[in-house]
Amino acid sequence: MNHSSDNIMRDIKIFYSLTKKDLKLELRSLSTILITIVFAALIVVLFNIAFPFGVAQKSEIISIIIWVVFLFSSLIVSSGMIELDTKDNSLELILMYGIKSEIYFLSKSLSVFIILSVVQLTIFSLFYVLFQLSFQNPIIILVAILTNIGISSITVILGILSIRNNLNQNILSILVIPFTLPYLLGAVEVTNQLTQSGNINYVLNSIYALVAFDMIFLITGAILIGVYFKLEK
């Protein structure tokens, strides 16, 4: 029993250390987060210039734009953070020291989640300023967090597999779209409903679906990455 609890505590400490390492490296250079924020801001501003303000169904279009911009921002963040481990061979050292690949996956997902939360806040702020987008219900924060968790885990899974197999980043973009489609559809529906009516009863099923997808991708992602690295050896 003591041995099992010691292993759990060791895994938690390793998880914390890996996440702290990622965030320290990112905050030291700020390269990934700055590039992502500039990219997101540029896309939002371009849409603001091109958007016909009298058009019907404006809120539906804006809801789609928000999550599409966020999706492609997540690709920049995840690929940048995973590629950093590949360049300096830190991933090989991590695995060499017997650190579980599942712990590596979960810590990387959390790091991407935290960085994407900053990007997400920037995107929502830009839409609020440029499109006068107002949210009638704070439940949109929960939806943003749930969507962020899912997309972070998916992009990390595919990012690790693509970079380890020297696949082009364009292929990663193509692979991500079908896996993130449930999140995009759910997030667009919830955002559209909350910006219009603010009634949570219309979006409960979509929120439950987002929670279910989060659990599926986090659990299967950890298992898949663990099996992949064992086969790679």
N, C-alpha and C positions, 0 to 999 in steps of 0.2 A: 504493500500500500504506500509506504514511504517512498519507495523507489519510483512508483508511478507518479506520485505528486511532485517529486523532484524533477522528473522528465517534463511534466506539464509546466512547471515554473521555469525550467530551462528554455522550453519552446517559447514561452511568453517573453522572456528576456531577449531571446534572439529576434523574435518578431519586432519588439520595440527598437532594438539596436539597428536592424536593417531599415526600418521605416525612418528612424532618426538620421541614418546615413544618407538616405535618398533625399530627404528634405534639406539637410545641411548642404549637400552638393548642389541642389537646385537653387537654394537661397544664396549660395556663394556666387554663382554665375548669373542666375536669373535668365539664362538664355532661352530655355524652353518656355517658361511662363510668359516672358516678354514677347517672343515670337507669336505665341498662341493668342495673347491678348490683342496684339497689333492685327493679326489675321482676322480675329473675330470682329474687332472694331471696324476694320476696313470693309468687311462684307456687310455689316449692319448699316454703315454709312452709305454704301453703294445702293442698298435696298431702299434706304430712306430717300435718296435722290431720285431713284427710278420709280418709286411707288406712287401711283395715281391716287391722291388723297380722297377723291370722291368715289372710289370704286366700291362696289357692293362686296359683302362678305370679307371686309377688311380684317376683322379679328381672326377669322379662320386662316387667312394667308399668313398673318403675323405669327400665329401659333406654330405653323409649319416651319417658318423661317427660323424661329428661335431654336428649335430642336435640331434642325439640319446644321445650323452654324455650330451648335454645341457638339454634335456628332463628329464633325470634321476637326474641331478643336481637340477633341479627345484623342484622335489619331495622332496628332502632332505631339501631344503630351506623352502618351504611352510609348510611342516609337522612340522619342527622344530619350526618355528615362531608361528604357531597356537597352537601347544602343550604347548608352554610356557604360553599362556593365559589361557589354561585349567588347568595347574598345580597349578597356584597361584590364581585361581578363578577370575582373572581380567575381563574375559569376562562377567561373571555373574554380577559383579559390574558395568561394562560399560552399560549393558542392564538395570540394576536396576535404574541407574540414568537417564534413559529415552533417552539415546543416540540411534539414529536410527541404526538398524542393517545394513541398506544399506550403511551408512557412515562408519561403521566398516569394511564392505566388501571392499569398495573402498580404504580405508586407508591401509588395509592389503595387497591388491593387489599392491598398490604403493610401500609399503615397500618391498614386495617380488621382485617387478620389479627392485628396486634400488640395492638390494643385488645381484640379478641375473645378473644385468648389469656388476658388478665387476667380477662375475664368467665368464660371457660371454667374457669379455675383456681378461681374463686369458686364456680361451680356444682358442680364436683366436690367441693370442700371441704364445701359445704352437704349434699350427698347423703351424704358420708362421715359427717358428724356426726349428721344427722337420721335417716338410713335405715340407718346402720351398713353402708354399702356398701363392700365391700373388693374390691380388684383382685388376682387371683392372678398376673397377668403384667404386667410393665411395658410390654408391647407396646401396651397401651391408650393410652399416651402418643403413640405413632406414629399410631394410628388417630385420636386427637383432633386431631393436627396435620394429617393428610391431609384429614379432614372440614372442618376450619377453613379450609384453603386453598381447597377447592372452594366452600364456602358463601360465603366472602368474595368470591371472583371473581364468582359468580353474582349476589349481592346488589348488587355494585358495577355490574355490567353493567346489570341491570334498574333500579337506582337512578338511574344516569345517564340512561337512556332515559326513565324516567317523569318525572323532575324537569325535564328539558329540554323535555318535551312537556306539562308542567303537569298530569300525571295525579295523581289522588288516591292517597294512601298506602295506602288500602284495596285499590286495584287492584294495587299493588305486592305486597301480601301474597298476593293470589290468584295472581299470576303466578309468584311464587317457588316455591310449593308443588310444582307438577309438575316443575320443573327440579331441585329439591333432593331429590325423592323417592328417586332412586338412592342418594344419600348417607345419607339417613335410614334406609333399609332396611339398607344395608350396615353403618352404624354401630351400629344397634340389634342386629343379628345378632352382630356382633363383641363388643360390650359384654356381651350376654347370655351368650355362650359363655365369655368371659374371666372374668366374675364367678362363673360356676358351676364350670368345670373348670380354667380357666387353660391349656388345651391349644391351642397356636397352630395345630396342623395342621388344625383344624376351620375356621379362619377365613382361611387363606392366599388362597383365591380372592376373598374379599370385600376383602382388603387390596389385591390386584392390581387389582381393579375400581376401588377408590378412587383408586389412583395413575393409572390410565388416564383416569378422569373429570377428575382434576385437570389433566392435560396437555391434555385436550380443551378444557376451559372456559377455561384460561389462554391458550392459543394462539388459539382461535376468538374469545374475548372481546376480545383485543388487536386482532385483525383487524376484528371487527365494529365496535368503537368507532372505529377509524381510518377505516373506510369511512363510518360514520354522520356523523362531523364533517366529512368531505370533502363529503358530499352536502348537509349543512346550510349550507355556505358558498354 
